[in-house]
Amino acid sequence: MERMEDRYKIFAPDMRGFGASTYNQRISSLKDLADDIKFWADQLELKRFTLVGWSTGGGVAMQFAADNPGYVDRMVLIDSVGIKGYRLIRTENSPVDYATLRKLGSKVSNWSLDHMKKYNVYPNREFIRRIWDKVMYNKNRPSDELYEEYLDDAMTQRNVADIHYALLRFNISTEHNGLVLGNGRVKLITAPTLILQGDRDLVVPPFTGEEIAAALGAVGRLVILSDSGHSPLIDCMDKLVQNLEDFI
């Protein structure tokens, strides 16, 4: 935003359960968040905008674009969750271990209310830092000041378990993802879409971007960000901004 705000009008809403937004009604799907964005856009009378989503936000963006084609002029997905949701379990010989995923999904779906409440927040800052150091900032790191700001923001999240539940069951493809059958809504996305995918992303592996691009067909364009992980905001900011501006 700091790089582009002199040339574009940019809105960055905190989704339900994140940042400064409330979490009075719990979510069970990314569609809940997409519906929130629709309500929010209507309040501001926004239409025909470029919609940008990073990671989980990419799934929300795709759901929104499928449900509200008249709103989205263009869409940008940055290291986005795939059209078949977030497949947590991978093995050496297969990108997805479906048996383990089904078992995990059953466990997630049967969590009790008390359990979900307990794990809807992260236990502490150092827990997040350890995860980020291994999977997101394993090569380049933010400045110490920015890193502490990011950690402050992460600690405001109040929907951690619910988001994982929603990501496992997000499936807008035409296939089964090991837990749920796809609803095929990816076919309803008509907005030109730029898919930016880091080639060393440890959170969302590169095949995810390829899968999104294949499903979108003519409206999708995949750009591989070389030597970039899950956060091009840190790994290749100049390249990220250039791709955004060229596409917009």
Phi, psi and omega in degrees: 000320180297328181282338191238354189290344178280349183241347183221153171268117189242133175245138178225083181287142168281119179290166183305125180088001178242151170056230184270358180282155181282170174218059182280331177240120185288151178266158172231356181205162174291338176298325176303317180288322178296321178294325175298316180296322177298313179299316181297315180297321179294323178297325180267001181056045179264133174210157179056059180243166171273126183253124183242130178226134179248132175060240176303323179300333176294321176294319177297318179298315180296319177298316180298314183296324178291322183278334188225064186299334181286350183268327192262116177280315176215159180224142177235127179247120183250111181043053188279151166304150186278177180289346177253021177084191183261108182268100189288327190259122178230148177241174183295323186264349183217140178294339182222130173262093189294325181298314179293322181295318178298320179296316179296318181298320178298319179296315181297316185291339182258008176302140178282164180300317180296319179297315181297319179298318183296321186256014177278359172231155176285147184295320180192169183297320184292330175299313179295316181302317181297317179296312182298319180298329182273322190245339184245318181246043183281353175238295178256145180236152174295166172300158181304320181295313180295320181301317180294325176296317180297319179294319176304315183293318180300325181290350177276348183293130184238017184227029189303306181295320181295323179294317178297319176302313182293320181293321180296330185256003176285121180204096178259012178281185176257011184237172176275141180256010182103341178237313184224153176283138179294149180265358175074009186288349175302332180293344182271356179279117183245350183287138172306131188231128174262124181250110180258122187227121176290137184281351177232034178290122179265352179266308177241104186294155186305331181297340180295314178298319179297321181294318178297313182300317180297321182289325181281338177065231188297334183273352183257142176226120183265130174237121178274124177270108185289141178057037180234140178263217185283346181237083175298343175300334178254320187282327184204061184303315182300316181294322179298310181297319180297317178296319178299311184292320178298321183286317181294000000 
